[in-house]
Structure formats: C-alpha cells, structure tokens
Amino acid sequence: MSDTYTTIGGEVIDQIALRHYGSPTGSTELILGANPGLAERPVMLPPGVQINLPALPASPSVRPVKLYD
C-alpha cells in the first residue's frame, strides 16, 4: 500500500524519504521510481507537488553464517 504526500514548498526528496521511511538510503530511489518526472523537477520542490510514497519492499531474512566451528 502506498501513501500520497503533498509538498509544502522548499522540500527535497531525500528529506521527505527520511521523514516518511526513517532513512533516505534506498527509499529516495524508490520514490523516484514510483513518480515518473519527479527527478526532472527542481531540487527544492514547489508547494503542491503530489508524491506517491510506495511501501518499502520486504527485506529478505538474513541468516548468520558461522565462519568457525
């Protein structure tokens, strides 16, 4: 499920990603991929831009590797 965010002006995509997802790492790219044309806008977004904030993909479970017996 995704959310929609409307910019208030002067915001940047990674700031929105940090606020919504808790980290801009990976989520900024996810936002750009879900919003065609968003990367062509000015870095500081004007007010009123509707941004689709998709759900983060489930992270794969990580099994620890035992290096030594």
Contact map, one row per residue, 1 for C-alpha under 8 A:
111000000000000000000000000000000000000000000000000001100000000000000
111100000000000000000000000000000000000000000000000111100000000000000
111110000000000000000000000000000000000000000000000111100000000000000
011111000000000000000000000000000000000000000000011110000000000000000
001111100000000000000000000000000000000000000000111110000000000000000
000111110000000000000000000000000000000000000011111000000000000000000
000011111010000000000000000000000000000000001111111000000000000000000
000001111110000000000000000000000000000000000111000000000000000000000
000000111110000000000000000000000000000000011111000000000000000000000
000000011111000000000000000000000000000000011110000000000000000000000
000000111111101100000000000000000000000000011100000000000000000000000
000000000111111100000000000000000000000000111000000000000000000000000
000000000011111110000000000100100000000000101000000000000000000000000
000000000001111111000001000100000000000000000000000000000000000000000
000000000011111111100001000000000000000000000000000000000000000000000
000000000011111111110000000000000000000000000000000000000000000000000
000000000000111111111111001100100000000000000000000000000000000000000
000000000000011111111111000000000000000000000000000000000000000000000
000000000000001111111110000000000000000000000000000000000000000000000
000000000000000111111100000000000000000000000000000000000000000000000
000000000000000011111111001000000000000000000000000000000000000000000
000000000000000011111111000000000000000000000000000000000000000000000
000000000000000011101111111000000000000000000000000000000000000000000
000000000000011011001111111100000000000000000000000000000000000000000
000000000000000000000011111100000000000000000000000000000000000000000
000000000000000000000011111111000000000000000000000000000000000000000
000000000000000010001011111111100000000000000000000000010000000000000
000000000000110010000001111111110000000000000000000000000000000000000
000000000000000000000000011111111000000000000000000000000000000000000
000000000000000000000000011111111100000000000000000001010000000000000
000000000000100010000000001111111110000000000000001111000000000000000
000000000000000000000000000111111111011000000000000000000000000000000
000000000000000000000000000011111111000000000000000000000000000000000
000000000000000000000000000001111111000000000000000111000000000000000
000000000000000000000000000000111111110000000000001100000000000000000
000000000000000000000000000000011111111000000000000000000000000000000
000000000000000000000000000000000011111110000000000000000000000000000
000000000000000000000000000000010011111110000000000000000000000000000
000000000000000000000000000000010001111111000000000000000000000000000
000000000000000000000000000000000000111111000000000000000000000000000
000000000000000000000000000000000000111111101000000000000000000000000
000000000000000000000000000000000000001111111100000000000000000000000
000000000001100000000000000000000000000011111000000000000000000000000
000000001111000000000000000000000000000001111100000000000000000000000
000000101111100000000000000000000000000011111110100000000000000000000
000000111110000000000000000000000000000001011111100000000000000000000
000001111100000000000000000000000000000000001111100000000000000000000
000001111000000000000000000000000000000000000111110000000000000000000
000011100000000000000000000000000000000000001111111000000000000000000
000111100000000000000000000000000000000000000001111100000000000000000
000111100000000000000000000000100010000000000000111110000000000000000
011110000000000000000000000000100110000000000000011111000000000000000
011110000000000000000000000000100100000000000000001111100000000000000
111000000000000000000000000001100100000000000000000111110000000000000
111000000000000000000000000000000000000000000000000011111000000000000
000000000000000000000000001001000000000000000000000001111100000000000
000000000000000000000000000000000000000000000000000000111110000000000
000000000000000000000000000000000000000000000000000000011111000000000
000000000000000000000000000000000000000000000000000000001111100000000
000000000000000000000000000000000000000000000000000000000111110000000
000000000000000000000000000000000000000000000000000000000011111000000
000000000000000000000000000000000000000000000000000000000001111100000
000000000000000000000000000000000000000000000000000000000000111110000
000000000000000000000000000000000000000000000000000000000000011111000
000000000000000000000000000000000000000000000000000000000000001111100
000000000000000000000000000000000000000000000000000000000000000111111
000000000000000000000000000000000000000000000000000000000000000011111
000000000000000000000000000000000000000000000000000000000000000001111
000000000000000000000000000000000000000000000000000000000000000001111
